[in-house]
Amino acid sequence: EGELTKAFRDARDQLVQSVDEATKNKECMKALLMEHMFVHNFAGFVRLVLGFADDLVQQSKDSKHFPPVTERPAISSLWDRTVVLDRAHLTWVARACLSIFTGFAIGYFGFMDLFNKFDASIATTASVLLSNFLGSAMVKNLGRVQGVVLGTVAGQIAHATLESCDTWSIGALALTLFFYSCITLFIYYSSTEYAYLACLLAAFGGSGMLSGGCGTHSLDKGASYDAILSTVCAISLIVVYDILLPSGRASDMAHKALKGSMETLQRALGMHFDPAVECVHF
């Protein structure tokens, strides 16, 4: 081990000296730049390997050289029960399950002439619209209605206008879908206020443009009305279960999160300036 470390340090010193001499010849340095970078990174890797080997030798002599490892059970260590069993998470899971299964029951049994039997559109729409959102529920629900309705109508209008099987019509529909997706996804990734609305516009508008085939009259106003009705029903279910199982006021949760972060920083700073503590984890 000592001979290997000594040989590495000697080779490194020779390399440094050769570099100092080679700086006099700039053209030579430009020609050997790639080789120099490779040798430099390789030397750094060798230094790390030698340091780890030295730590292993010290660990064989002293079992307390490395910090102790806290062993946990294999299965229960995959998740934190305090997070999984948190009240906010449990209430959100309950709201989501009740919204989806209630929509599935309504679509399975139907209701008068409003909803047909064996229709899963309410459940699928509710699963898409669910989100663990903190803020004004009214603004969020209005954004859901706007995104679904405008996306559905825009997609069907584009498909009905360019429904021909001609080459120019198919190309125009492809370009419309491309620019429509670019605009909506750009808003989704760049805006914090209209991100959710843009996501729904992209999803429902794109699916509307690609529904049906060319050469057929795809503007089915009755199906459009059924889709909007199913969307309103899904949103109504989400709103009802949000009222029955509230997760708490957004201001209270924000205050709790801010208070927890400040307590964490205060505790970490106290440990940082405590001479009895050797290692501090933030």
Backbone bond lengths (Angstrom), bond angles and torsions (degrees), N, CA, C in turn:
res aa  C-N    CA-C-N  psi(-1)  N-CA   C-N-CA  omega(-1)  CA-C   N-CA-C  phi
1 E - - - 1.465 - - 1.530 111.13 -
2 G 1.347 116.70 -46.35 1.457 120.03 179.91 1.517 112.20 -63.83
3 E 1.330 117.05 -38.88 1.468 120.13 178.42 1.528 111.28 -66.23
4 L 1.346 116.49 -40.27 1.456 119.41 179.33 1.523 111.15 -64.67
5 T 1.319 116.43 -42.93 1.468 119.71 179.15 1.516 111.12 -65.15
6 K 1.325 116.88 -41.85 1.474 120.80 179.07 1.521 110.82 -63.80
7 A 1.340 116.82 -41.59 1.459 119.98 179.42 1.529 111.14 -64.33
8 F 1.327 116.14 -39.18 1.467 119.48 178.78 1.520 110.93 -65.08
9 R 1.324 117.38 -43.44 1.463 119.82 -179.12 1.522 111.53 -66.90
10 D 1.329 117.08 -37.76 1.472 120.10 177.35 1.526 110.51 -64.22
11 A 1.340 115.90 -43.86 1.463 118.87 179.35 1.521 111.32 -64.82
12 R 1.339 116.06 -35.66 1.454 119.19 178.96 1.524 111.15 -68.41
13 D 1.328 116.94 -41.82 1.460 120.02 178.29 1.518 111.07 -63.21
14 Q 1.333 117.25 -40.42 1.462 120.01 177.95 1.535 110.95 -64.37
15 L 1.334 115.14 -37.72 1.461 118.42 179.14 1.523 110.94 -65.81
16 V 1.339 116.98 -40.98 1.459 120.61 179.19 1.524 110.56 -64.65
17 Q 1.337 116.56 -43.02 1.458 119.83 178.60 1.520 111.44 -63.84
18 S 1.339 116.13 -39.78 1.463 118.66 179.25 1.522 111.16 -66.92
19 V 1.332 116.01 -33.17 1.463 118.87 177.65 1.518 110.52 -67.69
20 D 1.354 116.59 -41.89 1.457 119.40 178.19 1.513 111.47 -60.77
21 E 1.323 117.11 -38.82 1.464 119.77 177.95 1.520 111.65 -72.26
22 A 1.317 115.11 -33.54 1.462 117.63 -177.01 1.511 113.14 -75.16
23 T 1.318 117.80 -17.50 1.467 119.23 178.75 1.527 112.16 -63.45
24 K 1.309 115.27 -17.30 1.461 118.50 178.31 1.522 110.93 -70.47
25 N 1.315 115.56 -25.61 1.456 119.90 -179.04 1.529 108.36 -111.40
26 K 1.309 118.76 95.20 1.457 122.01 -175.42 1.524 112.14 -68.02
27 E 1.314 116.82 -34.90 1.451 119.29 -179.88 1.530 110.92 -64.18
28 C 1.315 116.27 -38.65 1.465 120.19 178.51 1.522 110.59 -66.57
29 M 1.326 116.40 -38.26 1.461 119.80 179.05 1.526 111.39 -65.70
30 K 1.321 118.57 -38.33 1.453 120.78 177.75 1.514 111.53 -65.47
31 A 1.325 116.05 -37.03 1.457 119.46 -179.70 1.526 111.79 -70.61
32 L 1.332 117.13 -31.86 1.466 121.19 -177.12 1.524 112.29 -105.20
33 L 1.349 117.21 22.91 1.452 119.78 -176.80 1.528 112.09 -65.66
34 M 1.328 117.57 -43.48 1.457 120.34 -179.37 1.519 111.32 -65.53
35 E 1.325 116.08 -41.96 1.465 119.42 178.46 1.529 111.15 -64.51
36 H 1.336 115.48 -38.49 1.457 119.19 179.47 1.529 111.08 -64.37
37 M 1.331 117.82 -42.45 1.456 120.74 178.53 1.524 111.33 -64.96
38 F 1.328 117.21 -38.77 1.463 119.53 179.03 1.528 111.23 -64.39
39 V 1.330 115.91 -45.84 1.466 119.45 -179.07 1.528 110.40 -66.22
40 H 1.336 117.06 -37.19 1.463 120.38 179.97 1.534 110.79 -63.96
41 N 1.327 117.80 -46.14 1.455 120.74 179.06 1.521 112.00 -68.54
42 F 1.333 115.83 -36.21 1.460 119.29 177.69 1.525 110.92 -65.24
43 A 1.323 116.63 -39.16 1.463 119.95 178.00 1.531 110.88 -65.31
44 G 1.337 117.16 -39.16 1.453 119.50 176.26 1.521 112.33 -63.40
45 F 1.333 116.51 -39.20 1.461 119.91 177.73 1.526 110.97 -65.48
46 V 1.327 116.34 -41.19 1.468 119.56 178.59 1.522 110.72 -64.11
47 R 1.329 116.96 -37.66 1.465 119.97 178.15 1.534 111.05 -62.71
48 L 1.312 117.36 -40.18 1.456 120.48 177.53 1.519 111.87 -66.62
49 V 1.329 116.81 -39.52 1.465 120.32 178.41 1.517 111.15 -64.77
50 L 1.319 116.59 -41.39 1.468 119.82 178.44 1.530 111.10 -65.87
51 G 1.337 116.64 -38.46 1.460 118.85 177.21 1.520 112.29 -64.44
52 F 1.330 116.03 -39.78 1.469 119.24 178.31 1.525 111.03 -68.39
53 A 1.340 116.41 -38.45 1.460 119.13 176.86 1.526 111.43 -64.02
54 D 1.310 116.89 -38.45 1.462 120.08 176.64 1.531 111.19 -64.92
55 D 1.343 116.80 -38.05 1.467 119.67 176.62 1.528 111.48 -64.43
56 L 1.324 116.11 -38.40 1.461 118.94 178.19 1.526 111.68 -65.18
57 V 1.337 115.98 -38.62 1.465 118.99 177.88 1.524 109.99 -65.86
58 Q 1.322 117.03 -41.70 1.457 119.75 178.35 1.530 111.42 -66.45
59 Q 1.323 117.06 -33.76 1.458 119.85 178.17 1.520 111.39 -67.77
60 S 1.343 116.85 -35.86 1.473 119.62 177.39 1.521 111.82 -66.16
61 K 1.329 116.82 -28.27 1.459 120.22 178.66 1.529 112.04 -87.40
62 D 1.333 115.71 -37.14 1.457 120.66 -178.94 1.520 108.29 -130.37
63 S 1.323 117.94 113.61 1.459 122.25 -175.91 1.526 113.05 -68.61
64 K 1.324 117.79 -13.33 1.463 121.41 -179.65 1.523 112.40 -99.52
65 H 1.351 117.01 13.80 1.460 119.66 -179.47 1.537 110.04 -66.09
66 F 1.326 117.78 -46.77 1.459 122.19 176.03 1.525 109.81 -85.61
67 P 1.326 117.79 148.47 1.472 119.39 176.71 1.524 110.12 -64.76
68 P 1.322 117.94 147.69 1.469 120.36 -178.10 1.527 111.39 -65.84
69 V 1.309 115.10 147.40 1.463 122.49 -179.78 1.523 108.62 -101.61
70 T 1.309 115.71 127.42 1.458 120.76 178.54 1.523 109.24 -84.09
71 E 1.306 116.45 112.89 1.456 121.47 -178.81 1.519 110.20 -88.81
72 R 1.329 115.13 136.08 1.449 121.91 179.48 1.516 109.51 -125.41
73 P 1.319 117.18 160.15 1.466 119.38 176.12 1.522 111.27 -59.89
74 A 1.316 115.81 149.01 1.462 120.62 -172.24 1.523 112.65 -66.60
75 I 1.328 118.46 -39.45 1.462 121.11 -174.26 1.524 111.73 -86.16
76 S 1.313 116.50 -49.64 1.467 119.54 -175.37 1.524 112.77 -68.75
77 S 1.323 118.23 -17.39 1.462 119.84 179.43 1.530 112.87 -78.90
78 L 1.348 117.59 -4.85 1.457 120.31 -179.55 1.514 112.43 -74.82
79 W 1.327 118.52 -21.08 1.450 120.84 179.90 1.523 110.00 -144.28
80 D 1.293 114.41 161.00 1.455 121.93 178.97 1.528 108.18 -102.42
81 R 1.326 116.50 118.55 1.457 119.72 -176.51 1.519 112.27 -65.08
82 T 1.310 116.71 -31.48 1.465 118.68 179.75 1.522 111.58 -65.41
83 V 1.322 116.78 -28.07 1.466 120.54 177.88 1.522 110.92 -85.98
84 V 1.342 116.60 -44.31 1.458 120.23 -177.65 1.524 111.28 -65.12
85 L 1.324 116.44 -41.15 1.458 121.23 -178.01 1.521 112.93 -92.00
86 D 1.317 117.04 18.12 1.454 119.95 177.29 1.529 110.12 -66.89
87 R 1.330 116.29 144.58 1.457 120.38 -175.36 1.529 111.90 -61.72
88 A 1.321 117.30 -38.72 1.469 120.08 -179.28 1.521 110.93 -63.82
89 H 1.352 117.22 -40.75 1.461 120.24 179.42 1.523 111.33 -68.88
90 L 1.313 117.03 -40.48 1.464 119.81 -179.27 1.528 111.56 -66.15
91 T 1.317 117.00 -41.41 1.464 119.07 178.83 1.523 111.47 -67.08
92 W 1.328 116.75 -36.09 1.471 118.57 177.99 1.524 111.02 -67.31
93 V 1.321 117.66 -40.36 1.460 120.76 176.90 1.521 110.79 -62.83
94 A 1.328 116.59 -41.26 1.468 119.94 178.46 1.522 110.91 -63.59
95 R 1.334 117.51 -44.12 1.467 120.16 179.29 1.521 111.38 -63.16
96 A 1.324 116.59 -42.36 1.465 120.13 -178.48 1.525 111.17 -65.58
97 C 1.328 117.36 -45.75 1.474 120.64 -179.53 1.523 111.14 -63.95
98 L 1.327 116.88 -43.98 1.459 119.47 -179.62 1.523 111.79 -65.13
99 S 1.326 117.96 -38.61 1.469 120.80 179.02 1.524 111.25 -64.99
100 I 1.328 116.61 -44.53 1.473 119.98 -177.37 1.521 111.01 -69.51
101 F 1.329 117.55 -46.05 1.464 119.74 -176.29 1.525 111.89 -72.82
102 T 1.318 118.44 -31.91 1.461 119.92 174.41 1.526 110.67 -66.93
103 G 1.330 116.98 -42.83 1.465 119.67 175.02 1.516 112.47 -63.27
104 F 1.327 117.07 -35.63 1.464 120.16 176.88 1.526 110.71 -66.62
105 A 1.336 117.60 -39.54 1.465 120.51 179.10 1.524 111.32 -66.55
106 I 1.342 116.91 -41.51 1.470 119.53 178.81 1.523 110.39 -63.89
107 G 1.337 116.60 -42.66 1.453 119.09 178.82 1.515 113.56 -69.79
108 Y 1.308 117.76 -27.65 1.469 120.32 -178.99 1.525 111.30 -76.22
109 F 1.338 117.15 -45.54 1.461 120.37 -178.07 1.526 112.67 -89.68
110 G 1.334 118.53 -22.96 1.452 121.38 -177.56 1.512 111.88 75.89
111 F 1.321 115.18 170.28 1.462 120.24 179.26 1.521 108.91 -151.67
112 M 1.333 115.45 104.57 1.459 122.96 178.78 1.533 109.82 51.29
113 D 1.327 116.65 -134.13 1.465 119.66 178.51 1.529 112.49 -98.84
114 L 1.341 115.93 2.55 1.461 118.75 -177.92 1.518 111.73 -77.09
115 F 1.321 116.64 -45.26 1.471 121.06 -176.42 1.522 109.15 -126.41
116 N 1.316 115.46 130.47 1.449 121.22 178.84 1.522 110.83 -77.41
117 K 1.314 116.03 159.16 1.452 120.60 176.73 1.525 110.85 -75.44
118 F 1.309 114.69 154.72 1.475 122.91 176.57 1.535 111.01 56.35
119 D 1.316 115.13 45.67 1.466 122.01 179.21 1.529 108.24 -119.63
120 A 1.319 116.06 121.60 1.468 121.11 -177.31 1.521 112.83 -100.02
121 S 1.330 117.48 12.96 1.467 119.51 -175.44 1.531 111.73 -67.50
122 I 1.327 118.31 -33.97 1.468 120.27 -179.47 1.526 110.07 -67.04
123 A 1.320 116.47 -45.68 1.470 120.11 -179.75 1.517 111.69 -66.08
124 T 1.333 117.79 -41.92 1.465 119.83 -179.61 1.528 111.21 -67.77
125 T 1.338 116.57 -39.22 1.472 119.17 178.07 1.521 110.93 -65.75
126 A 1.328 117.32 -40.55 1.465 120.32 178.22 1.527 111.14 -63.57
127 S 1.324 118.00 -39.19 1.465 120.22 179.21 1.517 112.05 -65.93
128 V 1.348 116.90 -31.80 1.468 120.33 178.26 1.527 110.94 -74.87
129 L 1.330 117.07 -37.24 1.464 121.14 -174.58 1.515 113.35 -82.31
130 L 1.311 118.83 -13.35 1.458 120.68 -179.09 1.517 110.58 -67.88
131 S 1.318 115.84 137.68 1.456 121.01 176.69 1.516 108.59 -157.89
132 N 1.318 115.91 145.15 1.461 121.85 179.10 1.525 108.01 -84.14
133 F 1.326 115.44 78.24 1.473 122.06 -170.18 1.521 109.79 -102.68
134 L 1.330 115.07 138.28 1.457 121.25 175.45 1.525 108.65 -113.75
135 G 1.292 116.72 116.85 1.449 120.41 -179.33 1.517 110.52 153.61
136 S 1.333 116.03 -156.66 1.454 121.32 -177.88 1.526 110.06 -73.09
137 A 1.334 116.55 118.51 1.460 120.77 -179.76 1.525 111.05 -68.81
138 M 1.328 118.13 -34.81 1.457 121.41 -178.87 1.525 110.67 -63.91
139 V 1.319 117.82 -45.95 1.464 120.89 178.39 1.516 110.93 -63.06
140 K 1.327 116.58 -39.82 1.458 120.73 179.94 1.524 111.11 -64.96
141 N 1.310 118.13 -44.39 1.460 121.38 -178.14 1.532 111.41 -68.85
142 L 1.331 117.54 -38.13 1.460 119.73 175.31 1.530 110.99 -64.40
143 G 1.323 116.42 -37.02 1.459 119.40 175.81 1.514 111.82 -65.09
144 R 1.330 117.30 -34.89 1.463 120.50 176.65 1.529 111.20 -63.58
145 V 1.326 116.08 -45.76 1.467 119.93 179.62 1.526 110.21 -62.55
146 Q 1.308 117.69 -45.59 1.462 121.03 -179.87 1.523 111.42 -61.22
147 G 1.329 116.87 -46.93 1.458 119.93 -177.21 1.514 112.45 -63.47
148 V 1.333 117.60 -45.14 1.468 120.41 -177.21 1.520 111.18 -70.11
149 V 1.324 117.38 -46.75 1.466 120.53 -176.61 1.531 110.77 -67.24
150 L 1.322 117.37 -49.81 1.464 119.65 -179.85 1.524 111.91 -64.47
151 G 1.327 117.42 -39.70 1.461 119.40 178.09 1.520 112.24 -64.55
152 T 1.332 117.59 -43.25 1.465 120.60 179.35 1.522 111.54 -63.72
153 V 1.335 116.91 -46.12 1.463 120.79 -178.56 1.528 111.05 -66.58
154 A 1.334 117.19 -43.31 1.467 119.81 -179.50 1.519 111.41 -63.56
155 G 1.331 117.47 -41.78 1.457 119.90 178.84 1.512 112.73 -64.60
156 Q 1.333 118.26 -41.64 1.461 120.45 -179.80 1.523 111.80 -70.83
157 I 1.320 117.41 -35.59 1.473 119.17 177.10 1.519 110.90 -64.26
158 A 1.331 117.16 -44.26 1.467 120.37 179.57 1.521 111.03 -64.19
159 H 1.334 117.59 -40.92 1.466 119.74 -179.04 1.527 111.37 -70.66
160 A 1.346 117.81 -37.96 1.458 119.86 178.86 1.530 112.02 -69.77
161 T 1.330 117.52 -33.83 1.464 120.60 179.03 1.515 111.63 -70.60
162 L 1.319 117.82 -37.35 1.461 122.77 -177.07 1.527 110.20 -114.34
163 E 1.346 116.62 52.16 1.459 121.04 -176.32 1.517 113.40 -90.84
164 S 1.322 118.21 -4.90 1.448 121.19 -178.23 1.526 110.86 -69.80
165 C 1.333 115.51 155.44 1.466 121.05 178.02 1.522 112.68 -90.51
166 D 1.330 117.50 7.69 1.459 120.30 177.69 1.527 110.35 -67.27
167 T 1.322 113.79 158.10 1.468 118.48 -177.28 1.523 111.34 -64.44
168 W 1.329 115.96 -41.20 1.466 118.40 -178.92 1.533 111.75 -65.73
169 S 1.346 116.22 -34.01 1.462 119.50 -179.92 1.522 111.20 -69.97
170 I 1.316 117.03 -43.29 1.463 120.38 178.75 1.529 110.63 -64.68
171 G 1.359 116.35 -41.23 1.456 119.56 177.70 1.514 112.58 -64.60
172 A 1.360 115.27 -40.50 1.463 118.80 178.94 1.522 111.27 -65.94
173 L 1.334 117.46 -38.11 1.465 120.31 177.65 1.524 110.80 -65.67
174 A 1.332 116.34 -39.64 1.467 119.39 178.02 1.527 111.29 -64.41
175 L 1.348 116.60 -42.78 1.465 119.51 177.75 1.530 111.52 -65.66
176 T 1.330 116.76 -38.76 1.471 119.98 177.95 1.519 110.91 -62.36
177 L 1.329 115.97 -44.79 1.466 119.75 177.93 1.520 111.49 -63.18
178 F 1.335 117.08 -39.13 1.463 120.89 -179.35 1.533 111.13 -64.34
179 F 1.345 116.66 -51.18 1.467 119.39 -177.93 1.529 111.10 -69.53
180 Y 1.319 117.35 -34.79 1.463 120.17 177.11 1.529 110.55 -63.39
181 S 1.326 116.93 -44.20 1.469 120.81 178.46 1.523 110.89 -66.55
182 C 1.329 117.15 -38.96 1.474 119.89 179.23 1.525 111.02 -62.24
183 I 1.330 116.79 -44.93 1.469 119.80 -177.48 1.528 110.89 -66.92
184 T 1.336 116.38 -48.71 1.460 119.02 -177.38 1.523 112.11 -66.55
185 L 1.330 117.75 -40.31 1.469 119.95 179.18 1.523 111.55 -70.99
186 F 1.341 117.07 -32.27 1.467 119.10 175.04 1.527 110.58 -62.90
187 I 1.333 115.98 -42.75 1.467 119.04 177.14 1.524 110.25 -65.30
188 Y 1.326 116.46 -37.44 1.469 120.25 -179.02 1.523 111.86 -62.80
189 Y 1.341 116.96 -41.45 1.464 120.36 -175.72 1.541 112.94 -88.29
190 S 1.325 118.24 -15.51 1.466 119.62 -174.78 1.520 113.26 -109.28
191 S 1.313 118.50 -20.71 1.458 121.20 -176.63 1.524 109.97 -110.82
192 T 1.318 115.46 138.45 1.455 120.31 176.40 1.529 111.81 -92.08
193 E 1.321 117.40 -25.22 1.462 121.25 -177.92 1.516 112.39 -82.79
194 Y 1.339 117.11 -39.56 1.457 121.45 -175.84 1.525 112.65 -110.18
195 A 1.314 118.18 19.25 1.463 120.76 -177.53 1.526 111.06 -65.84
196 Y 1.321 117.28 -46.85 1.472 120.11 -178.10 1.521 111.18 -65.49
197 L 1.332 117.50 -40.83 1.466 121.39 177.61 1.523 110.84 -62.04
198 A 1.323 117.27 -43.09 1.468 120.83 179.73 1.521 111.38 -66.20
199 C 1.333 117.62 -35.31 1.459 120.52 178.04 1.523 111.13 -63.91
200 L 1.328 117.60 -43.48 1.464 120.79 177.98 1.525 111.28 -67.18
201 L 1.328 117.38 -38.29 1.462 119.90 176.77 1.523 111.32 -61.74
202 A 1.336 116.43 -41.87 1.464 119.77 179.56 1.521 111.45 -66.44
203 A 1.328 116.97 -42.16 1.466 120.17 -176.07 1.534 111.88 -69.21
204 F 1.330 117.01 -53.54 1.462 119.93 -176.02 1.524 112.00 -76.66
205 G 1.331 118.55 -33.71 1.458 119.78 177.04 1.513 112.63 -68.22
206 G 1.339 116.83 -42.74 1.465 119.62 178.01 1.514 112.42 -64.40
207 S 1.327 116.89 -41.95 1.470 119.27 178.35 1.522 111.18 -65.79
208 G 1.349 117.75 -33.97 1.458 119.75 177.43 1.516 112.48 -68.40
209 M 1.314 118.35 -36.81 1.461 120.93 178.24 1.517 112.60 -68.35
210 L 1.319 117.08 -30.08 1.463 121.10 -176.97 1.517 113.00 -96.67
211 S 1.331 118.47 3.79 1.460 121.05 -178.90 1.527 109.64 -81.68
212 G 1.336 115.67 141.99 1.457 120.22 179.44 1.514 112.73 77.58
213 G 1.313 115.86 -177.44 1.457 121.70 179.91 1.508 110.98 -118.42
214 C 1.311 116.08 174.46 1.460 120.31 -179.36 1.530 109.53 -80.05
215 G 1.335 115.96 154.95 1.452 120.81 178.38 1.506 114.68 81.37
216 T 1.304 118.27 2.32 1.465 121.45 179.36 1.517 109.18 -119.53
217 H 1.310 115.19 150.29 1.467 120.54 179.72 1.530 107.31 -79.54
218 S 1.327 116.19 100.02 1.455 121.05 -171.89 1.521 114.19 -93.46
219 L 1.352 117.69 -3.43 1.462 119.50 -178.14 1.522 108.63 -82.56
220 D 1.315 115.05 89.36 1.461 121.84 179.17 1.525 107.99 -99.01
221 K 1.332 115.47 102.64 1.458 119.39 -176.18 1.519 111.59 -68.81
222 G 1.333 116.92 -32.52 1.452 119.53 177.55 1.517 112.04 -65.32
223 A 1.335 116.78 -42.36 1.467 120.35 177.59 1.525 111.01 -66.59
224 S 1.349 116.08 -34.53 1.469 119.15 177.32 1.517 110.92 -64.63
225 Y 1.322 115.85 -41.43 1.470 119.65 177.94 1.535 110.49 -63.96
226 D 1.343 117.28 -41.47 1.464 120.46 178.74 1.523 111.02 -63.38
227 A 1.346 117.06 -38.86 1.466 120.07 179.51 1.522 111.31 -65.94
228 I 1.345 116.31 -42.23 1.463 119.38 178.80 1.527 110.50 -67.15
229 L 1.336 117.16 -38.99 1.462 120.75 178.86 1.523 111.27 -64.32
230 S 1.336 116.49 -41.46 1.466 119.75 177.22 1.524 111.13 -64.50
231 T 1.323 116.54 -37.24 1.462 120.12 178.41 1.516 111.53 -65.13
232 V 1.338 116.08 -43.90 1.472 119.98 178.89 1.523 110.11 -63.52
233 C 1.318 117.57 -39.21 1.464 120.65 178.22 1.523 111.08 -64.71
234 A 1.332 117.30 -43.01 1.464 120.47 179.18 1.527 111.24 -63.27
235 I 1.332 116.43 -42.61 1.465 120.03 178.45 1.525 110.70 -65.07
236 S 1.346 116.46 -37.91 1.466 119.70 178.81 1.522 110.92 -63.76
237 L 1.331 117.18 -40.07 1.468 120.10 177.56 1.526 110.82 -62.99
238 I 1.325 116.53 -42.81 1.470 120.10 179.56 1.522 110.52 -63.04
239 V 1.350 116.80 -41.53 1.466 120.38 -179.37 1.526 110.51 -65.85
240 V 1.335 117.00 -42.00 1.466 120.63 -178.90 1.522 111.29 -62.22
241 Y 1.326 116.80 -45.88 1.465 119.42 -178.78 1.531 111.88 -74.22
242 D 1.320 117.07 -25.44 1.469 118.73 171.85 1.524 111.83 -66.46
243 I 1.339 115.87 -34.23 1.472 119.59 178.38 1.526 110.86 -75.35
244 L 1.341 116.30 -40.74 1.465 119.59 -177.93 1.530 112.35 -72.37
245 L 1.326 117.05 -35.11 1.469 121.44 -178.33 1.533 109.12 -124.26
246 P 1.303 117.32 71.31 1.476 118.88 -178.10 1.527 111.20 -72.03
247 S 1.296 114.76 145.91 1.466 120.23 177.59 1.519 112.61 -86.90
248 G 1.314 117.22 -10.22 1.455 120.81 -178.95 1.524 111.06 120.95
249 R 1.303 115.19 164.80 1.458 119.84 178.47 1.522 110.46 -70.86
250 A 1.331 114.93 141.37 1.467 119.06 -179.67 1.519 111.54 -63.95
251 S 1.334 117.23 -34.81 1.461 119.95 179.81 1.526 111.12 -67.42
252 D 1.341 116.84 -38.92 1.466 119.70 178.43 1.522 111.44 -66.14
253 M 1.336 116.79 -41.54 1.465 119.52 179.15 1.521 111.52 -68.08
254 A 1.338 116.98 -36.07 1.468 119.53 176.69 1.523 111.06 -66.26
255 H 1.328 116.50 -40.37 1.466 120.31 178.10 1.526 110.60 -64.88
256 K 1.322 117.14 -40.24 1.459 120.75 179.23 1.531 111.03 -64.80
257 A 1.340 116.74 -42.85 1.464 120.06 179.48 1.527 111.55 -65.64
258 L 1.340 116.69 -41.23 1.459 120.15 178.75 1.526 111.04 -65.66
259 K 1.325 116.89 -40.53 1.451 120.59 178.56 1.525 111.14 -65.25
260 G 1.327 117.21 -40.50 1.458 119.82 177.80 1.512 113.10 -64.49
261 S 1.339 117.06 -40.08 1.465 119.88 178.81 1.522 111.48 -66.51
262 M 1.336 117.22 -39.98 1.463 119.81 178.37 1.527 111.64 -66.60
263 E 1.327 117.00 -37.70 1.465 119.59 176.38 1.525 110.99 -65.64
264 T 1.312 117.65 -37.57 1.463 120.47 177.83 1.524 111.46 -64.56
265 L 1.336 116.50 -44.09 1.462 120.06 177.97 1.524 111.41 -65.01
266 Q 1.318 116.79 -40.59 1.467 120.05 179.36 1.528 110.95 -64.57
267 R 1.315 117.09 -42.03 1.455 120.21 178.62 1.534 111.60 -66.85
268 A 1.337 116.59 -39.53 1.461 119.86 179.20 1.529 111.40 -66.83
269 L 1.333 117.69 -40.40 1.464 120.33 177.91 1.523 111.62 -66.54
270 G 1.343 116.20 -38.06 1.459 118.69 176.16 1.520 112.40 -62.25
271 M 1.331 116.78 -40.57 1.462 120.17 176.68 1.518 111.24 -69.24
272 H 1.340 116.39 -32.45 1.465 120.12 -178.80 1.532 111.53 -65.08
273 F 1.310 117.12 -38.36 1.469 120.92 -179.38 1.536 112.72 -94.43
274 D 1.316 117.11 7.37 1.459 120.85 177.39 1.533 108.97 -88.75
275 P 1.336 119.37 115.57 1.470 119.65 -178.14 1.514 113.55 -66.18
276 A 1.309 117.99 -17.25 1.468 119.77 -179.73 1.524 112.60 -80.33
277 V 1.327 117.66 -16.06 1.453 121.77 -179.26 1.529 109.04 -96.70
278 E 1.336 116.33 123.41 1.464 120.61 -177.06 1.529 112.80 -90.56
279 C 1.327 117.83 -28.82 1.462 120.59 -175.76 1.532 107.92 -134.72
280 V 1.325 115.85 131.60 1.459 121.86 -179.65 1.534 108.26 -120.71
281 H 1.311 115.49 130.34 1.464 121.97 178.12 1.522 108.96 -111.16
282 F 1.335 115.95 121.16 1.458 120.91 178.82 1.531 109.25 -90.60
